[in-house]
Amino acid sequence: MRKLIGVLLVALLVVGIVGVIGCGGTKTKNITIDKDGNKIDVETEDGETKVKTDEGEMTVTSSVTEEEIGVPFYPGAKMDKEAPGMVTKNAKGEVTGAVALWTDDSPSKVIAWYRDKLAGKPNFTEMTATADQALFGYQEGDVAKTVAIGIGTVDNPGKTQIAIASAPGSAMPDLPKP
């Protein structure tokens, strides 16, 4: 597991470097890390960067879909341009994904919509801090899904922010109901 985390951290560093340099068209770079001899392939095209290692692959893109994440997107929500989505797939075929969305609708409206859509999911858990903040979690098979909702303060100040994540593993722990 540590090896996988180390390789993915180096891959993210490579993605950052490629992003700073700028990428027109398709470019592929092969980089070998001397310590363990791991090979990392980086391919960038049209705003999408793919990183492949022996442990799996990762795609950083500004156009993540509901199908890739496996969680419904709030109707009319827009992708956060400052925080692009990410989808990774390891050698076992397990998919991890995250995306940041925003909308002009009120947090309470977005929270109610997600509560309605997700409440019947297995191991559904809701933590609502205020009328403007909520965290939902549930389990689909071996994949944990989370949705966090709140008011944006940095990228989209005053707008309703929606952060969605999907990853292999357990969902949020069962919490006592109030």
Sequence and secondary structure as in RCSB ss.txt:
>XXXX:A:sequence
MRKLIGVLLVALLVVGIVGVIGCGGTKTKNITIDKDGNKIDVETEDGETKVKTDEGEMTVTSSVTEEEIGVPFYP
GAKMDKEAPGMVTKNAKGEVTGAVALWTDDSPSKVIAWYRDKLAGKPNFTEMTATADQALFGYQEGDVAKTVAIG
IGTVDNPGKTQIAIASAPGSAMPDLPKP
>XXXX:A:secstr
 HHHHHHHHHHHHHHHHHHHH   S EEEEEEETTTTEEEEEEEETTEEEEEETTEEEEEES   HHHHTS   T
T EE TTS EEEEEETT  EEEEEEEEESS HHHHHHHHHHHHTTSTT EEEEEETTEEEEEEEETTEEEEEEEE
E SSSSTTSEEEEEEEEES  S      
